[in-house]
Amino acid sequence: YAYGAHEQQLDAVRDKAASFLGCATEELVLTTCTSEGLNRVAQGLNLAAGDHVLTTDQEHPGGRACWDYVVRTRGVVLDVVAISPGEHDAAAIVERMTKAITPRTKVMSVSHLLSSTGLRMPIASLCAAARAHDVISVVDGAQAVGGIAVDVKALGCDAYATSGHKWLLAPCGQGVFYVRKEHQDKLRPIALGWNNVRCPNYVAQDELAYHSGARRFEAGTHNSVGLVGLKAAMDLLADVGVDNIAAELLRKRAWFVPELQNKGWT
């Protein structure tokens, strides 16, 4: 199965995941989790000492650790903008983030939905601000995909990572990562293997013949069984309708939060 029927189904998995994110299949990478996708940016970019990365103080450790690593190993500077748990002013958040961009800022990395509070961040406006300053925008979508509709082209982000085991309801150990076609050559593959180095053309000398498109970032043998499960989960969510899921989540929130407040919870 690993080299036969299931492997052949992986193209269908890529196509389905790409449709879920609103991108081209050639921009879609199969991963194991959100953190892996974010690391492909943090470690794949040619960041140097003195370069700045902009983020918030509400990032999940899975989305923050990769940037802390390049701070320690490459001398990158991490600029952190505070977002208080009770803040919902999108314009104020965008203004603070934009003001924190410096001439040395190379990357803006933020969550689509904050894992700490559930706040839906103004991603489209943040990505527009990043683009206006020639800054690469990276989004941690672990809490978003499957719970709300996600269109990476409408958001305007340059990279977007998510996991299969959260709102997508898929097996653990599955994830997808979007990287805009125009930025793929800026990222070095952080792992190499038979999958992203085309075996018929591979000569272990000076040149490595990568696959074209985002497949260059997929190094080894995939968990094809789990990825078939990921597609099945996405098929189910597509049948139910992600907009219906989002509406139901908001309906439950509208009832649940006032009930907690009435009982003295803050």
Secondary structure, DSSP 8 states (H G I E B T S, - for coil): -TTTHHHHHHHHHHHHHHHHHTS-GGGEEEESSHHHHHHHHHTTS---TT-EEEEETT--HHHHHHHHHHHHHH--EEEEE---TT---HHHHHHHHHHT--TTEEEEEEESB-TTT--B--HHHHHHHHHHTT-EEEEE-TTTBTTB---HHHHT-SEEEEESSSTT---TT-EEEEE-GGGGGGS--SS--TTTBTGGG--SSS---B-SGGGGG--S---HHHHHHHHHHHHHHHHH-HHHHHHHHHHHHHHHHHHHHHTT--
